């Protein structure tokens, strides 16, 4: 059975350095899993394509069909790569709004690799003071190495040596965490019964 890897990118422009970093992290993670004898299905999630649906869900409490499918993809994945541009020293609003829609327990114990892009390396601290606490709140397992890419880390659309090493190290950590876990059975059904009808009826009779 194949593993599933959700790759969430919150870049707003096209082309996007955020999406470029996300794709390179995904490729390195796929290679890391292949080296451990694991097949993986990579599911890119480009949040800019769901921006209106995210806002509508926040306002109405009801997701569109496509947004519901996207949320299920993320919460049902064996591992997650989450990449955001840094705005005003933190993740951008689209990134935060999307993860505000994820149930607080849906990512419990799920391996997550966090990464970000920004106009200056000084913004790299946002990975530790913003992204890591966000996923800690969601009870995810964030791998030790976070990856930040500034404009000077790219050379013709290719990661330079130092960035490449960070990508490979973080991807190897994520691949190892995924490899250690049982294969995901998909998102939890919020309407699934936790017992039999007899148990439920017995509880009513006892009351």
Backbone torsions as a table, in degrees:
resi	resn	phi	psi	omega
1	UNK	NA	136.4	-178.5
2	UNK	-76.8	148.6	168.9
3	UNK	-79.1	161.2	175.2
4	UNK	-122.6	137.7	-179.3
5	UNK	-127.3	116.8	176.9
6	UNK	-93.2	129.4	-176.2
7	UNK	-118.8	99.5	-173.9
8	UNK	-94.8	122.6	-179.8
9	UNK	-123.6	128.3	-177.1
10	UNK	-107.9	23.0	175.9
11	UNK	-64.5	145.2	-176.6
12	UNK	-103.2	-18.9	-176.7
13	UNK	-103.5	166.7	173.9
14	UNK	-135.2	122.1	-3.0
15	UNK	-70.3	162.1	-174.0
16	UNK	-127.6	127.9	175.3
17	UNK	-66.0	-27.3	177.5
18	UNK	-65.1	-45.6	177.7
19	UNK	-65.9	-37.3	178.3
20	UNK	-61.1	-45.2	177.9
21	UNK	-63.8	-42.6	179.0
22	UNK	-59.0	-43.8	-178.6
23	UNK	-64.9	-39.1	-179.3
24	UNK	-71.0	-36.1	174.6
25	UNK	-65.0	-40.7	179.6
26	UNK	-63.8	-43.7	-179.4
27	UNK	-63.7	-41.1	179.6
28	UNK	-67.9	-36.9	177.3
29	UNK	-67.6	-41.5	176.7
30	UNK	-58.8	-43.2	178.6
31	UNK	-65.0	-38.9	179.0
32	UNK	-64.2	-38.8	177.4
33	UNK	-70.7	-38.4	177.9
34	UNK	-61.0	-37.9	177.6
35	UNK	-66.4	-17.7	177.1
36	UNK	-102.2	13.1	177.1
37	UNK	77.6	21.6	-176.8
38	UNK	-110.3	134.3	169.1
39	UNK	-87.8	149.9	-178.5
40	UNK	-142.2	137.1	171.2
41	UNK	-99.5	119.7	-178.6
42	UNK	-94.5	127.6	-178.9
43	UNK	-118.0	97.8	177.2
44	UNK	-69.6	137.2	176.8
45	UNK	-123.7	103.3	-179.4
46	UNK	-94.1	103.9	-170.7
47	UNK	-64.3	-26.5	179.9
48	UNK	-60.1	-26.6	179.1
49	UNK	-74.4	-15.1	-177.3
50	UNK	-116.4	11.9	-171.7
51	UNK	-58.1	-47.0	-178.9
52	UNK	-65.3	-39.9	179.7
53	UNK	-66.5	-35.2	177.7
54	UNK	-62.7	-46.3	179.5
55	UNK	-64.1	-43.7	179.6
56	UNK	-61.3	-38.8	179.0
57	UNK	-65.6	-40.7	178.0
58	UNK	-62.5	-35.0	-177.5
59	UNK	-81.0	-35.2	-173.3
60	UNK	-105.9	-22.6	-176.0
61	UNK	83.6	6.3	-178.7
62	UNK	-126.7	125.6	178.9
63	UNK	-82.3	151.4	169.8
64	UNK	-69.9	167.9	-179.9
65	UNK	-60.7	-42.6	-177.7
66	UNK	-69.9	-37.5	178.2
67	UNK	-69.0	-38.5	177.0
68	UNK	-60.1	-41.6	178.9
69	UNK	-65.7	-37.0	179.2
70	UNK	-67.9	-44.3	177.4
71	UNK	-61.3	-39.5	178.0
72	UNK	-65.5	-37.5	177.4
73	UNK	-60.3	-44.6	-177.4
74	UNK	-70.5	-48.7	-175.9
75	UNK	-73.6	-17.8	179.2
76	UNK	-97.7	0.3	-176.5
77	UNK	-77.2	154.9	175.2
78	UNK	-73.1	-26.9	179.0
79	UNK	-155.6	159.3	-175.9
80	UNK	-133.4	136.2	167.1
81	UNK	-109.8	123.9	-176.5
82	UNK	-122.4	118.6	-173.7
83	UNK	-129.4	131.3	-179.4
84	UNK	-134.9	148.3	165.0
85	UNK	-73.6	151.9	179.0
86	UNK	-95.1	120.3	175.5
87	UNK	-117.6	129.1	177.2
88	UNK	50.5	44.9	173.6
89	UNK	68.0	22.8	177.3
90	UNK	-155.0	178.8	175.3
91	UNK	-61.9	157.4	179.9
92	UNK	-78.3	167.5	-174.4
93	UNK	-64.4	-35.0	-179.5
94	UNK	-65.0	-42.4	178.7
95	UNK	-60.4	-50.0	-178.9
96	UNK	-63.9	-42.3	-178.5
97	UNK	-62.8	-39.6	179.2
98	UNK	-63.3	-48.4	-177.5
99	UNK	-74.0	-16.8	170.2
100	UNK	-65.2	-22.8	-179.4
101	UNK	-86.2	-8.4	179.8
102	UNK	-84.4	129.1	178.9
103	UNK	-56.5	142.1	-172.9
104	UNK	-59.6	-23.5	-179.2
105	UNK	-105.5	-2.0	-171.6
106	UNK	-68.7	-25.5	-178.6
107	UNK	-107.7	16.4	-178.4
108	UNK	-57.0	127.3	178.5
109	UNK	65.9	12.3	-179.8
110	UNK	-84.4	130.6	177.9
111	UNK	-68.1	132.3	-178.9
112	UNK	-134.6	136.2	172.1
113	UNK	-109.3	124.3	179.8
114	UNK	-104.2	142.6	-179.1
115	UNK	-151.6	162.3	-177.7
116	UNK	-155.6	160.1	173.1
117	UNK	-124.4	155.4	179.3
118	UNK	-166.1	168.5	-176.5
119	UNK	-77.1	-14.0	179.5
120	UNK	-149.0	147.8	-179.5
121	UNK	-63.3	-18.3	178.8
122	UNK	-62.2	-23.6	-179.8
123	UNK	-77.2	-4.0	-176.2
124	UNK	-62.7	-25.1	179.8
125	UNK	-63.7	-19.7	178.9
126	UNK	-61.6	-25.6	177.5
127	UNK	-61.1	-37.2	-176.3
128	UNK	-89.0	-35.0	-176.3
129	UNK	-94.6	-8.7	-179.1
130	UNK	-124.9	-58.7	-174.0
131	UNK	-70.6	-46.3	-177.2
132	UNK	-62.3	-43.1	176.7
133	UNK	-63.9	-34.0	178.4
134	UNK	-59.4	-47.5	-177.9
135	UNK	-78.3	-23.9	171.5
136	UNK	-64.4	-40.3	177.4
137	UNK	-61.6	-35.2	178.8
138	UNK	-82.9	6.0	176.5
139	UNK	64.6	23.4	175.4
140	UNK	-79.4	164.2	176.4
141	UNK	-102.3	102.2	-177.7
142	UNK	-86.6	126.5	-177.7
143	UNK	-66.2	153.4	-173.1
144	UNK	-59.9	-38.8	-175.4
145	UNK	-90.2	118.5	171.1
146	UNK	-100.4	150.9	-173.1
147	UNK	-120.3	125.2	175.3
148	UNK	-119.6	137.9	179.1
149	UNK	-126.6	119.4	173.0
150	UNK	-97.0	166.6	-178.2
151	UNK	-54.2	-36.7	-177.8
152	UNK	-71.6	-8.5	178.7
153	UNK	-82.7	-6.3	-177.9
154	UNK	-109.1	144.5	175.3
155	UNK	-133.4	100.3	-179.2
156	UNK	62.1	36.3	179.5
157	UNK	82.8	5.4	-179.9
158	UNK	-117.7	138.8	178.8
159	UNK	-64.8	135.6	176.4
160	UNK	-74.2	-178.5	-172.5
161	UNK	-59.5	-45.6	-177.0
162	UNK	-67.8	-43.7	178.6
163	UNK	-65.5	-39.3	179.4
164	UNK	-60.3	-39.8	179.7
165	UNK	-67.0	-39.4	177.9
166	UNK	-65.6	-41.7	177.9
167	UNK	-59.7	-48.8	-177.2
168	UNK	-64.0	-40.0	-179.3
169	UNK	-67.0	-46.2	-179.5
170	UNK	-64.7	-41.8	-180.0
171	UNK	-63.9	-39.3	178.2
172	UNK	-64.3	-38.8	177.8
173	UNK	-64.8	-42.2	179.2
174	UNK	-66.7	-44.0	179.5
175	UNK	-59.5	-40.1	179.8
176	UNK	-66.3	-42.8	178.4
177	UNK	-62.7	-42.6	178.5
178	UNK	-64.5	-43.5	-177.8
179	UNK	-60.3	-32.9	-177.9
180	UNK	-75.7	-19.6	-173.8
181	UNK	-90.5	153.5	169.3
182	UNK	-62.6	154.5	177.9
183	UNK	-63.4	134.5	-179.5
184	UNK	-65.6	141.0	176.5
185	UNK	-96.7	9.5	178.8
186	UNK	100.1	178.2	-178.7
187	UNK	-64.5	147.4	178.3
188	UNK	-67.9	142.1	176.3
189	UNK	-84.2	113.7	-177.2
190	UNK	-66.3	-15.7	-178.5
191	UNK	-103.3	3.7	-179.0
192	UNK	-67.7	141.3	177.4
193	UNK	-74.3	139.9	177.7
194	UNK	-95.8	1.1	177.3
195	UNK	-156.5	-178.3	179.2
196	UNK	-84.6	164.4	175.5
197	UNK	-61.7	-34.8	178.9
198	UNK	-62.4	-41.1	177.4
199	UNK	-61.5	-43.9	-178.7
200	UNK	-65.2	-43.0	180.0
201	UNK	-67.3	-36.9	177.8
202	UNK	-62.4	-37.8	178.1
203	UNK	-65.5	-36.4	177.6
204	UNK	-67.1	-41.1	-179.7
205	UNK	-65.2	-39.1	179.8
206	UNK	-64.0	-30.7	-179.2
207	UNK	-77.3	NA	NA
